[in-house]
Amino acid sequence: MSLWINGESHVMRLTLGALAELETTLDEQSLVALVERFEANRFSSRDVIALLEAGLQGGQSALPKGALMDAEIAGGPLAAARAAAELLARAFVLPET
């Protein structure tokens, strides 16, 4: 999946390493707990930024960590939250065979 940031498309995906770092960054006991936060709409802007940064890292984006703090995301904060939720959901979907 991709997200438009500062007028450029950036590929995002959550690798196992990015997911592990995400657990540490958000001080969450498990990824299931993080998924539950999103499903219950109890996520914060910090969660959204951390998820997007993990996805950018997994997608090998050239954006430096912290760049999202001042970035223009196409669609604004709501689009960013949707992208983060979709990114997390995609990490747990089994590919069709």
N, C-alpha and C positions, 0 to 999 in steps of 0.2 A: 504494500500500500504506500501511497505517497501523500505528502502534505506540502502545500505551497507556503514557503517561509521567505519573507523579504523578496517576493517576486520570482522565486526559483523553486522548482519542484525537488523535493528531497524524499528518497526512498526510506521507508522505515520497516523494520522487522525486529521481532524480539528473539534474539538468540538465547541459548541457555546461559551464556556468560552475562548477557545483558539482564536477564531475569534474576540471576543471582545477585548482581550489583543492585538491582532495583529493590530486592528484599532488604539489603543493608541500608540503602539510601532512605527508604521509607520506614525503617525500623519495624518491619512487619514480620511476624512469626512464620507466615507462609504466604504463598501466592494465592491460595484459596481465600485467605482472609482479605487480601487486597481485592480480589474479584468480588467478594461479598460487599466490600465497601462501595464499589462502583455500582453493583446491582441494587443496593439500597440507597443510592444517591447520597452517600455520606463521604464523598471524596472532596478533597480540597484542591485549590489551584496548585499547591505544592505537589500533590499527587499527579496532576495532569502534566506539569512540567517534567517531573521525574520520569513518568512513563514515556513522554515524547522524546526526552533526551536518551532514554534507554533504547527506544526504537531507532532513533537517528544513529546511535552508536552501532546497533546491530545491522543497520543498513549501510554502514561505513560512510556516513555523511562527513563532509569536511568541516561542518559547523563545529566550533569549539564548545565545550561544555560551558553552560551559562549564557550562551548566545540567545536563548529563547526569552530571557528576562526582558530584553528590549526589542525583540523581533516583532515584525508585522506578520501575523498568521492570517492567511486568506480565510474570511468568514468569522474572524474574531475569536473571542474566548469560548463561545459556544461550539464553534467548529473544532477548536483545539480539544475541548472536552469530549466531543463525539469521536474524534480521531483517536484519542487516548483509550477510550472505552472499546472501540473497534479493534485497536491494536492488541489490547489485552485479551479480548474475546478470541481473536484469530490465533493467539498463541496456544489456545486450548482446544482447537477444532482439529479433528483427525482428517487428513486428506482423504478424498474419495478414491477408491481403488477401481 
